[in-house]
Amino acid sequence: MKTNNTPGTVPPPREGAGGRLHRHLMALLTKAGIDNDTRHELVYSWTNGRTESTRDLSEGELADLVWKIENDHSFSSNLKRTAGAIKELAIKEKRSTVLAIAQRTGIHEGTSFEKFNHWMETRSILKKRLGKYTFEELDELVKQMHALEANYKASAEKAGTKAWYKHYGLASPSPS
């Protein structure tokens, strides 16, 4: 086994308390009948998309996950569903961030999604509706929305811009 951290190599085994926790976590997951794909999804969700590998979990994350599996019966008895539920919550949180920024910048107003959906299909990073973005793709969209909001705020400080009128609640002048 190679011990350097170059791509395509296997990382060295954990030592000490982290190694014991990692082995314990793997034993718990095996005992629960969790397959590799579900394990990776669980870890990915547990770390909010930081990693899929149990080897990359910090000692604190390992301890928390082991505790949760050992002490929360509803969590441990539904591990397969739990992994999906954690991911769904993370997706909802990211979508909520996108919608909040869209409202603050005037892309989405009120309860009508017509203007917002049009913007998503023509101007968003992947040119598709919000509900069609995957968990991984939402990170790029959130990044785009934060940049858009920063540009909007800068524009709102300049008198006469569309953002300035919206920021101060003034009607835009007619184009004629």
VMD Tcl script that builds the backbone (N, CA, C; Angstrom):
set m [mol new atoms 528]
animate dup $m
set s [atomselect $m all]
$s set {name element resname resid chain x y z} {
  {N N MET 1 A 0.847 -1.188 0.000}
  {CA C MET 1 A 0.000 0.000 0.000}
  {C C MET 1 A 0.882 1.238 0.000}
  {N N LYS 2 A 0.577 2.185 -0.870}
  {CA C LYS 2 A 1.317 3.440 -0.906}
  {C C LYS 2 A 0.858 4.304 0.254}
  {N N THR 3 A 1.756 5.146 0.746}
  {CA C THR 3 A 1.388 5.968 1.904}
  {C C THR 3 A 1.419 7.456 1.608}
  {N N ASN 4 A 1.699 7.865 0.373}
  {CA C ASN 4 A 1.630 9.295 0.094}
  {C C ASN 4 A 0.202 9.664 -0.289}
  {N N ASN 5 A -0.062 10.936 -0.403}
  {CA C ASN 5 A -1.431 11.384 -0.663}
  {C C ASN 5 A -1.615 11.870 -2.095}
  {N N THR 6 A -0.892 11.286 -3.043}
  {CA C THR 6 A -1.080 11.655 -4.431}
  {C C THR 6 A -2.340 10.991 -4.951}
  {N N PRO 7 A -2.954 11.581 -5.962}
  {CA C PRO 7 A -4.193 10.999 -6.507}
  {C C PRO 7 A -3.988 9.551 -6.939}
  {N N GLY 8 A -4.993 8.732 -6.658}
  {CA C GLY 8 A -4.949 7.337 -7.048}
  {C C GLY 8 A -4.288 6.426 -6.039}
  {N N THR 9 A -3.889 6.972 -4.911}
  {CA C THR 9 A -3.270 6.139 -3.883}
  {C C THR 9 A -4.210 5.993 -2.709}
  {N N VAL 10 A -3.981 4.975 -1.932}
  {CA C VAL 10 A -4.796 4.711 -0.756}
  {C C VAL 10 A -4.182 5.451 0.422}
  {N N PRO 11 A -4.978 6.244 1.151}
  {CA C PRO 11 A -4.425 6.960 2.300}
  {C C PRO 11 A -4.004 5.984 3.391}
  {N N PRO 12 A -3.036 6.386 4.228}
  {CA C PRO 12 A -2.591 5.491 5.295}
  {C C PRO 12 A -3.707 5.251 6.295}
  {N N PRO 13 A -3.687 4.086 6.966}
  {CA C PRO 13 A -4.730 3.816 7.955}
  {C C PRO 13 A -4.629 4.786 9.120}
  {N N ARG 14 A -5.777 5.047 9.745}
  {CA C ARG 14 A -5.794 5.928 10.912}
  {C C ARG 14 A -5.124 5.240 12.083}
  {N N GLU 15 A -4.538 6.043 12.940}
  {CA C GLU 15 A -3.922 5.497 14.143}
  {C C GLU 15 A -4.576 6.140 15.359}
  {N N GLY 16 A -4.432 5.525 16.504}
  {CA C GLY 16 A -4.941 6.084 17.750}
  {C C GLY 16 A -6.449 6.045 17.841}
  {N N ALA 17 A -6.999 7.033 18.576}
  {CA C ALA 17 A -8.440 7.077 18.831}
  {C C ALA 17 A -9.237 7.194 17.542}
  {N N GLY 18 A -8.747 7.988 16.582}
  {CA C GLY 18 A -9.443 8.144 15.309}
  {C C GLY 18 A -9.548 6.825 14.568}
  {N N GLY 19 A -8.476 6.016 14.631}
  {CA C GLY 19 A -8.497 4.708 13.975}
  {C C GLY 19 A -9.499 3.765 14.619}
  {N N ARG 20 A -9.552 3.781 15.938}
  {CA C ARG 20 A -10.519 2.932 16.644}
  {C C ARG 20 A -11.941 3.366 16.313}
  {N N LEU 21 A -12.177 4.683 16.290}
  {CA C LEU 21 A -13.512 5.192 15.961}
  {C C LEU 21 A -13.888 4.825 14.527}
  {N N HIS 22 A -12.932 4.934 13.624}
  {CA C HIS 22 A -13.205 4.605 12.225}
  {C C HIS 22 A -13.559 3.125 12.082}
  {N N ARG 23 A -12.790 2.264 12.721}
  {CA C ARG 23 A -13.089 0.825 12.674}
  {C C ARG 23 A -14.451 0.535 13.300}
  {N N HIS 24 A -14.751 1.219 14.403}
  {CA C HIS 24 A -16.031 1.034 15.083}
  {C C HIS 24 A -17.186 1.480 14.182}
  {N N LEU 25 A -17.025 2.636 13.533}
  {CA C LEU 25 A -18.054 3.127 12.612}
  {C C LEU 25 A -18.265 2.131 11.482}
  {N N MET 26 A -17.195 1.648 10.901}
  {CA C MET 26 A -17.314 0.699 9.791}
  {C C MET 26 A -18.012 -0.585 10.255}
  {N N ALA 27 A -17.704 -1.033 11.473}
  {CA C ALA 27 A -18.360 -2.233 12.009}
  {C C ALA 27 A -19.860 -1.988 12.199}
  {N N LEU 28 A -20.221 -0.811 12.713}
  {CA C LEU 28 A -21.636 -0.474 12.904}
  {C C LEU 28 A -22.379 -0.443 11.566}
  {N N LEU 29 A -21.761 0.150 10.571}
  {CA C LEU 29 A -22.401 0.244 9.261}
  {C C LEU 29 A -22.538 -1.128 8.609}
  {N N THR 30 A -21.517 -1.958 8.775}
  {CA C THR 30 A -21.572 -3.315 8.227}
  {C C THR 30 A -22.669 -4.119 8.917}
  {N N LYS 31 A -22.722 -4.002 10.241}
  {CA C LYS 31 A -23.740 -4.713 11.019}
  {C C LYS 31 A -25.153 -4.290 10.602}
  {N N ALA 32 A -25.296 -3.015 10.237}
  {CA C ALA 32 A -26.605 -2.495 9.822}
  {C C ALA 32 A -26.927 -2.859 8.368}
  {N N GLY 33 A -25.976 -3.484 7.679}
  {CA C GLY 33 A -26.215 -3.897 6.291}
  {C C GLY 33 A -26.145 -2.751 5.295}
  {N N ILE 34 A -25.351 -1.745 5.612}
  {CA C ILE 34 A -25.226 -0.572 4.747}
  {C C ILE 34 A -24.222 -0.865 3.634}
  {N N ASP 35 A -24.646 -0.692 2.381}
  {CA C ASP 35 A -23.740 -0.926 1.255}
  {C C ASP 35 A -22.845 0.304 1.039}
  {N N ASN 36 A -21.864 0.174 0.168}
  {CA C ASN 36 A -20.898 1.253 -0.062}
  {C C ASN 36 A -21.564 2.539 -0.550}
  {N N ASP 37 A -22.499 2.424 -1.486}
  {CA C ASP 37 A -23.153 3.621 -2.027}
  {C C ASP 37 A -23.918 4.379 -0.943}
  {N N THR 38 A -24.642 3.645 -0.109}
  {CA C THR 38 A -25.406 4.280 0.967}
  {C C THR 38 A -24.459 4.891 1.999}
  {N N ARG 39 A -23.364 4.188 2.298}
  {CA C ARG 39 A -22.376 4.722 3.238}
  {C C ARG 39 A -21.794 6.034 2.713}
  {N N HIS 40 A -21.446 6.058 1.430}
  {CA C HIS 40 A -20.889 7.283 0.847}
  {C C HIS 40 A -21.913 8.418 0.872}
  {N N GLU 41 A -23.160 8.098 0.594}
  {CA C GLU 41 A -24.219 9.107 0.628}
  {C C GLU 41 A -24.423 9.632 2.051}
  {N N LEU 42 A -24.377 8.740 3.025}
  {CA C LEU 42 A -24.527 9.140 4.424}
  {C C LEU 42 A -23.408 10.093 4.835}
  {N N VAL 43 A -22.176 9.732 4.509}
  {CA C VAL 43 A -21.022 10.571 4.876}
  {C C VAL 43 A -21.090 11.907 4.136}
  {N N TYR 44 A -21.446 11.866 2.867}
  {CA C TYR 44 A -21.552 13.097 2.074}
  {C C TYR 44 A -22.588 14.035 2.684}
  {N N SER 45 A -23.707 13.474 3.095}
  {CA C SER 45 A -24.756 14.276 3.709}
  {C C SER 45 A -24.339 14.760 5.089}
  {N N TRP 46 A -23.699 13.887 5.864}
  {CA C TRP 46 A -23.281 14.219 7.230}
  {C C TRP 46 A -22.298 15.381 7.226}
  {N N THR 47 A -21.444 15.455 6.180}
  {CA C THR 47 A -20.421 16.506 6.097}
  {C C THR 47 A -20.853 17.670 5.213}
  {N N ASN 48 A -22.133 17.727 4.870}
  {CA C ASN 48 A -22.669 18.782 4.008}
  {C C ASN 48 A -21.905 18.895 2.692}
  {N N GLY 49 A -21.565 17.739 2.128}
  {CA C GLY 49 A -20.939 17.716 0.816}
  {C C GLY 49 A -19.427 17.843 0.818}
  {N N ARG 50 A -18.798 17.873 1.992}
  {CA C ARG 50 A -17.344 18.020 2.045}
  {C C ARG 50 A -16.632 16.778 1.549}
  {N N THR 51 A -17.135 15.597 1.897}
  {CA C THR 51 A -16.483 14.351 1.497}
  {C C THR 51 A -17.486 13.207 1.481}
  {N N GLU 52 A -17.130 12.155 0.753}
  {CA C GLU 52 A -17.932 10.923 0.745}
  {C C GLU 52 A -17.230 9.825 1.545}
  {N N SER 53 A -15.978 10.024 1.861}
  {CA C SER 53 A -15.160 8.980 2.457}
  {C C SER 53 A -15.141 9.044 3.984}
  {N N THR 54 A -15.322 7.899 4.615}
  {CA C THR 54 A -15.224 7.858 6.075}
  {C C THR 54 A -13.801 8.156 6.522}
  {N N ARG 55 A -12.818 7.903 5.660}
  {CA C ARG 55 A -11.411 8.188 5.999}
  {C C ARG 55 A -11.151 9.682 6.148}
  {N N ASP 56 A -11.975 10.511 5.505}
  {CA C ASP 56 A -11.778 11.958 5.560}
  {C C ASP 56 A -12.557 12.630 6.687}
  {N N LEU 57 A -13.305 11.855 7.464}
  {CA C LEU 57 A -14.044 12.422 8.589}
  {C C LEU 57 A -13.063 12.830 9.686}
  {N N SER 58 A -13.326 13.973 10.297}
  {CA C SER 58 A -12.505 14.382 11.437}
  {C C SER 58 A -12.848 13.482 12.623}
  {N N GLU 59 A -12.017 13.522 13.636}
  {CA C GLU 59 A -12.281 12.704 14.819}
  {C C GLU 59 A -13.620 13.099 15.458}
  {N N GLY 60 A -13.924 14.388 15.463}
  {CA C GLY 60 A -15.198 14.863 16.011}
  {C C GLY 60 A -16.387 14.368 15.203}
  {N N GLU 61 A -16.255 14.412 13.874}
  {CA C GLU 61 A -17.339 13.918 13.019}
  {C C GLU 61 A -17.539 12.421 13.210}
  {N N LEU 62 A -16.438 11.692 13.315}
  {CA C LEU 62 A -16.528 10.250 13.571}
  {C C LEU 62 A -17.264 9.984 14.873}
  {N N ALA 63 A -16.839 10.686 15.931}
  {CA C ALA 63 A -17.438 10.485 17.257}
  {C C ALA 63 A -18.931 10.815 17.227}
  {N N ASP 64 A -19.290 11.918 16.569}
  {CA C ASP 64 A -20.701 12.318 16.492}
  {C C ASP 64 A -21.539 11.292 15.733}
  {N N LEU 65 A -21.019 10.813 14.613}
  {CA C LEU 65 A -21.758 9.851 13.803}
  {C C LEU 65 A -21.904 8.521 14.530}
  {N N VAL 66 A -20.831 8.067 15.187}
  {CA C VAL 66 A -20.905 6.824 15.960}
  {C C VAL 66 A -21.927 6.981 17.083}
  {N N TRP 67 A -21.879 8.111 17.793}
  {CA C TRP 67 A -22.819 8.344 18.879}
  {C C TRP 67 A -24.254 8.315 18.343}
  {N N LYS 68 A -24.485 8.991 17.218}
  {CA C LYS 68 A -25.821 9.066 16.643}
  {C C LYS 68 A -26.340 7.666 16.290}
  {N N ILE 69 A -25.489 6.851 15.693}
  {CA C ILE 69 A -25.902 5.493 15.308}
  {C C ILE 69 A -26.176 4.640 16.544}
  {N N GLU 70 A -25.347 4.781 17.566}
  {CA C GLU 70 A -25.500 3.954 18.766}
  {C C GLU 70 A -26.635 4.404 19.678}
  {N N ASN 71 A -26.948 5.687 19.700}
  {CA C ASN 71 A -27.891 6.214 20.692}
  {C C ASN 71 A -29.230 6.693 20.153}
  {N N ASP 72 A -29.345 6.892 18.875}
  {CA C ASP 72 A -30.599 7.364 18.306}
  {C C ASP 72 A -31.218 6.215 17.517}
  {N N HIS 73 A -32.168 5.523 18.150}
  {CA C HIS 73 A -32.748 4.324 17.551}
  {C C HIS 73 A -33.411 4.613 16.211}
  {N N SER 74 A -34.149 5.726 16.118}
  {CA C SER 74 A -34.829 6.014 14.852}
  {C C SER 74 A -33.821 6.302 13.742}
  {N N PHE 75 A -32.703 6.918 14.084}
  {CA C PHE 75 A -31.644 7.188 13.102}
  {C C PHE 75 A -31.008 5.877 12.654}
  {N N SER 76 A -30.591 5.059 13.616}
  {CA C SER 76 A -29.866 3.838 13.271}
  {C C SER 76 A -30.745 2.790 12.599}
  {N N SER 77 A -32.014 2.724 12.971}
  {CA C SER 77 A -32.878 1.716 12.357}
  {C C SER 77 A -33.324 2.119 10.956}
  {N N ASN 78 A -33.105 3.363 10.614}
  {CA C ASN 78 A -33.490 3.859 9.291}
  {C C ASN 78 A -32.302 4.462 8.555}
  {N N LEU 79 A -31.114 3.886 8.731}
  {CA C LEU 79 A -29.907 4.478 8.153}
  {C C LEU 79 A -30.020 4.723 6.655}
  {N N LYS 80 A -30.589 3.787 5.937}
  {CA C LYS 80 A -30.696 3.960 4.491}
  {C C LYS 80 A -31.589 5.144 4.148}
  {N N ARG 81 A -32.713 5.252 4.844}
  {CA C ARG 81 A -33.602 6.392 4.611}
  {C C ARG 81 A -33.014 7.664 5.198}
  {N N THR 82 A -32.299 7.553 6.312}
  {CA C THR 82 A -31.719 8.718 6.969}
  {C C THR 82 A -30.716 9.413 6.057}
  {N N ALA 83 A -29.880 8.639 5.366}
  {CA C ALA 83 A -28.890 9.229 4.463}
  {C C ALA 83 A -29.588 10.094 3.420}
  {N N GLY 84 A -30.668 9.583 2.858}
  {CA C GLY 84 A -31.424 10.347 1.867}
  {C C GLY 84 A -32.100 11.561 2.472}
  {N N ALA 85 A -32.604 11.415 3.697}
  {CA C ALA 85 A -33.299 12.530 4.356}
  {C C ALA 85 A -32.334 13.664 4.676}
  {N N ILE 86 A -31.129 13.328 5.134}
  {CA C ILE 86 A -30.138 14.363 5.432}
  {C C ILE 86 A -29.790 15.120 4.157}
  {N N LYS 87 A -29.638 14.376 3.083}
  {CA C LYS 87 A -29.310 15.001 1.792}
  {C C LYS 87 A -30.456 15.889 1.331}
  {N N GLU 88 A -31.685 15.434 1.486}
  {CA C GLU 88 A -32.844 16.237 1.095}
  {C C GLU 88 A -32.918 17.542 1.892}
  {N N LEU 89 A -32.612 17.477 3.183}
  {CA C LEU 89 A -32.603 18.694 3.999}
  {C C LEU 89 A -31.539 19.669 3.511}
  {N N ALA 90 A -30.379 19.146 3.157}
  {CA C ALA 90 A -29.304 19.999 2.640}
  {C C ALA 90 A -29.709 20.630 1.313}
  {N N ILE 91 A -30.379 19.863 0.458}
  {CA C ILE 91 A -30.856 20.394 -0.826}
  {C C ILE 91 A -31.868 21.507 -0.581}
  {N N LYS 92 A -32.805 21.289 0.343}
  {CA C LYS 92 A -33.810 22.313 0.649}
  {C C LYS 92 A -33.157 23.587 1.180}
  {N N GLU 93 A -32.123 23.423 2.004}
  {CA C GLU 93 A -31.430 24.580 2.557}
  {C C GLU 93 A -30.754 25.386 1.449}
  {N N LYS 94 A -30.127 24.688 0.497}
  {CA C LYS 94 A -29.470 25.379 -0.611}
  {C C LYS 94 A -30.492 26.064 -1.512}
  {N N ARG 95 A -31.607 25.403 -1.787}
  {CA C ARG 95 A -32.661 26.016 -2.599}
  {C C ARG 95 A -33.225 27.248 -1.899}
  {N N SER 96 A -33.370 27.157 -0.590}
  {CA C SER 96 A -33.872 28.279 0.194}
  {C C SER 96 A -32.930 29.478 0.097}
  {N N THR 97 A -31.630 29.208 0.124}
  {CA C THR 97 A -30.628 30.274 -0.018}
  {C C THR 97 A -30.791 30.957 -1.369}
  {N N VAL 98 A -30.942 30.158 -2.419}
  {CA C VAL 98 A -31.117 30.705 -3.774}
  {C C VAL 98 A -32.364 31.582 -3.829}
  {N N LEU 99 A -33.481 31.095 -3.294}
  {CA C LEU 99 A -34.726 31.859 -3.325}
  {C C LEU 99 A -34.634 33.149 -2.506}
  {N N ALA 100 A -33.963 33.084 -1.370}
  {CA C ALA 100 A -33.829 34.282 -0.525}
  {C C ALA 100 A -33.038 35.364 -1.255}
  {N N ILE 101 A -31.959 34.977 -1.892}
  {CA C ILE 101 A -31.164 35.953 -2.648}
  {C C ILE 101 A -31.969 36.477 -3.834}
  {N N ALA 102 A -32.701 35.587 -4.495}
  {CA C ALA 102 A -33.527 36.004 -5.629}
  {C C ALA 102 A -34.571 37.035 -5.187}
  {N N GLN 103 A -35.125 36.866 -4.012}
  {CA C GLN 103 A -36.097 37.836 -3.501}
  {C C GLN 103 A -35.427 39.159 -3.163}
  {N N ARG 104 A -34.260 39.101 -2.531}
  {CA C ARG 104 A -33.562 40.340 -2.154}
  {C C ARG 104 A -33.114 41.138 -3.370}
  {N N THR 105 A -32.866 40.457 -4.487}
  {CA C THR 105 A -32.379 41.144 -5.681}
  {C C THR 105 A -33.469 41.425 -6.711}
  {N N GLY 106 A -34.706 41.034 -6.410}
  {CA C GLY 106 A -35.822 41.334 -7.296}
  {C C GLY 106 A -36.035 40.336 -8.427}
  {N N ILE 107 A -35.315 39.227 -8.417}
  {CA C ILE 107 A -35.505 38.198 -9.442}
  {C C ILE 107 A -36.789 37.425 -9.160}
  {N N HIS 108 A -37.120 37.283 -7.896}
  {CA C HIS 108 A -38.340 36.579 -7.492}
  {C C HIS 108 A -39.127 37.499 -6.570}
  {N N GLU 109 A -40.379 37.740 -6.936}
  {CA C GLU 109 A -41.225 38.623 -6.129}
  {C C GLU 109 A -42.572 37.960 -5.899}
  {N N GLY 110 A -43.080 38.077 -4.700}
  {CA C GLY 110 A -44.407 37.556 -4.382}
  {C C GLY 110 A -44.480 36.043 -4.486}
  {N N THR 111 A -45.621 35.570 -4.936}
  {CA C THR 111 A -45.835 34.124 -5.010}
  {C C THR 111 A -45.720 33.581 -6.426}
  {N N SER 112 A -45.569 34.453 -7.405}
  {CA C SER 112 A -45.452 34.008 -8.791}
  {C C SER 112 A -44.015 33.593 -9.083}
  {N N PHE 113 A -43.871 32.419 -9.659}
  {CA C PHE 113 A -42.545 31.921 -9.992}
  {C C PHE 113 A -42.224 32.100 -11.474}
  {N N GLU 114 A -43.122 32.740 -12.226}
  {CA C GLU 114 A -42.920 32.878 -13.665}
  {C C GLU 114 A -41.624 33.631 -13.983}
  {N N LYS 115 A -41.438 34.793 -13.386}
  {CA C LYS 115 A -40.235 35.602 -13.627}
  {C C LYS 115 A -38.983 34.860 -13.144}
  {N N PHE 116 A -39.064 34.243 -11.984}
  {CA C PHE 116 A -37.923 33.517 -11.420}
  {C C PHE 116 A -37.543 32.329 -12.313}
  {N N ASN 117 A -38.533 31.534 -12.716}
  {CA C ASN 117 A -38.250 30.376 -13.574}
  {C C ASN 117 A -37.654 30.807 -14.909}
  {N N HIS 118 A -38.149 31.904 -15.458}
  {CA C HIS 118 A -37.587 32.412 -16.708}
  {C C HIS 118 A -36.123 32.788 -16.503}
  {N N TRP 119 A -35.847 33.476 -15.398}
  {CA C TRP 119 A -34.462 33.849 -15.111}
  {C C TRP 119 A -33.587 32.603 -14.953}
  {N N MET 120 A -34.088 31.614 -14.224}
  {CA C MET 120 A -33.318 30.380 -14.014}
  {C C MET 120 A -32.999 29.699 -15.345}
  {N N GLU 121 A -33.975 29.662 -16.258}
  {CA C GLU 121 A -33.782 28.963 -17.529}
  {C C GLU 121 A -32.932 29.742 -18.526}
  {N N THR 122 A -32.786 31.035 -18.315}
  {CA C THR 122 A -32.014 31.831 -19.269}
  {C C THR 122 A -30.700 32.373 -18.707}
  {N N ARG 123 A -30.618 32.554 -17.397}
  {CA C ARG 123 A -29.435 33.204 -16.837}
  {C C ARG 123 A -28.682 32.406 -15.774}
  {N N SER 124 A -29.308 31.403 -15.195}
  {CA C SER 124 A -28.605 30.650 -14.150}
  {C C SER 124 A -27.456 29.858 -14.768}
  {N N ILE 125 A -26.551 29.430 -13.950}
  {CA C ILE 125 A -25.314 28.810 -14.410}
  {C C ILE 125 A -25.537 27.596 -15.318}
  {N N LEU 126 A -26.552 26.783 -15.045}
  {CA C LEU 126 A -26.817 25.606 -15.876}
  {C C LEU 126 A -28.099 25.727 -16.700}
  {N N LYS 127 A -28.720 26.890 -16.664}
  {CA C LYS 127 A -29.895 27.179 -17.486}
  {C C LYS 127 A -31.032 26.177 -17.320}
  {N N LYS 128 A -31.369 25.899 -16.064}
  {CA C LYS 128 A -32.514 25.022 -15.805}
  {C C LYS 128 A -33.221 25.467 -14.535}
  {N N ARG 129 A -34.440 24.984 -14.354}
  {CA C ARG 129 A -35.239 25.363 -13.186}
  {C C ARG 129 A -34.572 24.889 -11.897}
  {N N LEU 130 A -34.881 25.572 -10.820}
  {CA C LEU 130 A -34.269 25.288 -9.527}
  {C C LEU 130 A -34.448 23.835 -9.108}
  {N N GLY 131 A -35.627 23.280 -9.295}
  {CA C GLY 131 A -35.903 21.903 -8.893}
  {C C GLY 131 A -35.119 20.862 -9.660}
  {N N LYS 132 A -34.537 21.227 -10.774}
  {CA C LYS 132 A -33.776 20.280 -11.601}
  {C C LYS 132 A -32.296 20.215 -11.213}
  {N N TYR 133 A -31.845 21.134 -10.370}
  {CA C TYR 133 A -30.444 21.136 -9.938}
  {C C TYR 133 A -30.188 20.000 -8.958}
  {N N THR 134 A -29.073 19.297 -9.134}
  {CA C THR 134 A -28.683 18.248 -8.199}
  {C C THR 134 A -28.004 18.880 -6.987}
  {N N PHE 135 A -27.776 18.069 -5.971}
  {CA C PHE 135 A -27.115 18.538 -4.753}
  {C C PHE 135 A -25.783 19.209 -5.084}
  {N N GLU 136 A -24.976 18.562 -5.916}
  {CA C GLU 136 A -23.654 19.073 -6.257}
  {C C GLU 136 A -23.761 20.349 -7.093}
  {N N GLU 137 A -24.702 20.398 -8.022}
  {CA C GLU 137 A -24.867 21.558 -8.890}
  {C C GLU 137 A -25.355 22.776 -8.122}
  {N N LEU 138 A -26.087 22.557 -7.046}
  {CA C LEU 138 A -26.601 23.676 -6.253}
  {C C LEU 138 A -25.480 24.514 -5.653}
  {N N ASP 139 A -24.330 23.905 -5.370}
  {CA C ASP 139 A -23.198 24.673 -4.837}
  {C C ASP 139 A -22.772 25.766 -5.815}
  {N N GLU 140 A -22.698 25.408 -7.096}
  {CA C GLU 140 A -22.328 26.390 -8.118}
  {C C GLU 140 A -23.394 27.472 -8.260}
  {N N LEU 141 A -24.655 27.076 -8.181}
  {CA C LEU 141 A -25.738 28.047 -8.282}
  {C C LEU 141 A -25.723 29.005 -7.089}
  {N N VAL 142 A -25.503 28.485 -5.903}
  {CA C VAL 142 A -25.433 29.340 -4.706}
  {C C VAL 142 A -24.276 30.333 -4.845}
  {N N LYS 143 A -23.157 29.856 -5.356}
  {CA C LYS 143 A -22.000 30.731 -5.578}
  {C C LYS 143 A -22.361 31.846 -6.568}
  {N N GLN 144 A -23.050 31.488 -7.654}
  {CA C GLN 144 A -23.488 32.478 -8.637}
  {C C GLN 144 A -24.422 33.497 -7.989}
  {N N MET 145 A -25.347 33.007 -7.164}
  {CA C MET 145 A -26.320 33.904 -6.538}
  {C C MET 145 A -25.655 34.869 -5.563}
  {N N HIS 146 A -24.662 34.398 -4.826}
  {CA C HIS 146 A -23.938 35.298 -3.909}
  {C C HIS 146 A -23.194 36.380 -4.700}
  {N N ALA 147 A -22.592 35.998 -5.820}
  {CA C ALA 147 A -21.903 36.979 -6.666}
  {C C ALA 147 A -22.906 37.974 -7.241}
  {N N LEU 148 A -24.054 37.473 -7.682}
  {CA C LEU 148 A -25.102 38.330 -8.220}
  {C C LEU 148 A -25.558 39.336 -7.160}
  {N N GLU 149 A -25.722 38.852 -5.922}
  {CA C GLU 149 A -26.165 39.749 -4.849}
  {C C GLU 149 A -25.119 40.816 -4.548}
  {N N ALA 150 A -23.843 40.440 -4.577}
  {CA C ALA 150 A -22.776 41.417 -4.342}
  {C C ALA 150 A -22.793 42.490 -5.430}
  {N N ASN 151 A -22.981 42.079 -6.688}
  {CA C ASN 151 A -23.069 43.040 -7.792}
  {C C ASN 151 A -24.299 43.932 -7.646}
  {N N TYR 152 A -25.392 43.326 -7.206}
  {CA C TYR 152 A -26.635 44.073 -7.009}
  {C C TYR 152 A -26.439 45.157 -5.941}
  {N N LYS 153 A -25.804 44.788 -4.839}
  {CA C LYS 153 A -25.580 45.755 -3.754}
  {C C LYS 153 A -24.685 46.899 -4.216}
  {N N ALA 154 A -23.652 46.569 -4.988}
  {CA C ALA 154 A -22.767 47.613 -5.507}
  {C C ALA 154 A -23.528 48.530 -6.457}
  {N N SER 155 A -24.375 47.955 -7.280}
  {CA C SER 155 A -25.163 48.732 -8.232}
  {C C SER 155 A -26.201 49.598 -7.515}
  {N N ALA 156 A -26.740 49.109 -6.407}
  {CA C ALA 156 A -27.762 49.846 -5.666}
  {C C ALA 156 A -27.203 51.122 -5.039}
  {N N GLU 157 A -25.891 51.226 -4.931}
  {CA C GLU 157 A -25.273 52.436 -4.375}
  {C C GLU 157 A -25.094 53.528 -5.424}
  {N N LYS 158 A -25.290 53.184 -6.696}
  {CA C LYS 158 A -25.111 54.141 -7.785}
  {C C LYS 158 A -26.476 54.702 -8.190}
  {N N ALA 159 A -26.645 55.981 -8.012}
  {CA C ALA 159 A -27.922 56.633 -8.324}
  {C C ALA 159 A -28.292 56.442 -9.789}
  {N N GLY 160 A -29.574 56.160 -10.000}
  {CA C GLY 160 A -30.098 56.049 -11.347}
  {C C GLY 160 A -30.103 54.637 -11.917}
  {N N THR 161 A -29.476 53.689 -11.239}
  {CA C THR 161 A -29.493 52.318 -11.747}
  {C C THR 161 A -30.805 51.641 -11.374}
  {N N LYS 162 A -31.116 50.591 -12.086}
  {CA C LYS 162 A -32.331 49.821 -11.811}
  {C C LYS 162 A -32.324 49.323 -10.357}
  {N N ALA 163 A -31.167 48.852 -9.883}
  {CA C ALA 163 A -31.045 48.369 -8.504}
  {C C ALA 163 A -31.251 49.505 -7.498}
  {N N TRP 164 A -30.771 50.696 -7.822}
  {CA C TRP 164 A -30.916 51.842 -6.935}
  {C C TRP 164 A -32.399 52.180 -6.767}
  {N N TYR 165 A -33.148 52.200 -7.879}
  {CA C TYR 165 A -34.580 52.476 -7.805}
  {C C TYR 165 A -35.299 51.421 -6.963}
  {N N LYS 166 A -34.969 50.165 -7.186}
  {CA C LYS 166 A -35.607 49.087 -6.424}
  {C C LYS 166 A -35.248 49.187 -4.945}
  {N N HIS 167 A -33.978 49.459 -4.660}
  {CA C HIS 167 A -33.511 49.537 -3.271}
  {C C HIS 167 A -34.266 50.611 -2.484}
  {N N TYR 168 A -34.519 51.736 -3.135}
  {CA C TYR 168 A -35.218 52.832 -2.448}
  {C C TYR 168 A -36.724 52.813 -2.664}
  {N N GLY 169 A -37.231 51.768 -3.347}
  {CA C GLY 169 A -38.671 51.631 -3.532}
  {C C GLY 169 A -39.264 52.683 -4.447}
  {N N LEU 170 A -38.480 53.169 -5.351}
  {CA C LEU 170 A -38.951 54.195 -6.283}
  {C C LEU 170 A -39.351 53.549 -7.607}
  {N N ALA 171 A -40.279 54.185 -8.285}
  {CA C ALA 171 A -40.670 53.696 -9.607}
  {C C ALA 171 A -39.564 54.055 -10.588}
  {N N SER 172 A -39.212 53.107 -11.447}
  {CA C SER 172 A -38.184 53.366 -12.457}
  {C C SER 172 A -38.710 54.401 -13.448}
  {N N PRO 173 A -37.830 55.278 -13.937}
  {CA C PRO 173 A -38.297 56.273 -14.908}
  {C C PRO 173 A -38.682 55.592 -16.223}
  {N N SER 174 A -39.569 56.212 -16.944}
  {CA C SER 174 A -39.984 55.619 -18.224}
  {C C SER 174 A -38.822 55.711 -19.211}
  {N N PRO 175 A -38.731 54.747 -20.107}
  {CA C PRO 175 A -37.589 54.729 -21.046}
  {C C PRO 175 A -37.650 55.811 -22.106}
  {N N SER 176 A -38.721 56.514 -22.227}
  {CA C SER 176 A -38.841 57.536 -23.284}
  {C C SER 176 A -38.216 58.854 -22.942}
}
mol reanalyze $m
mol bondsrecalc $m
mol representation Tube
mol addrep $m
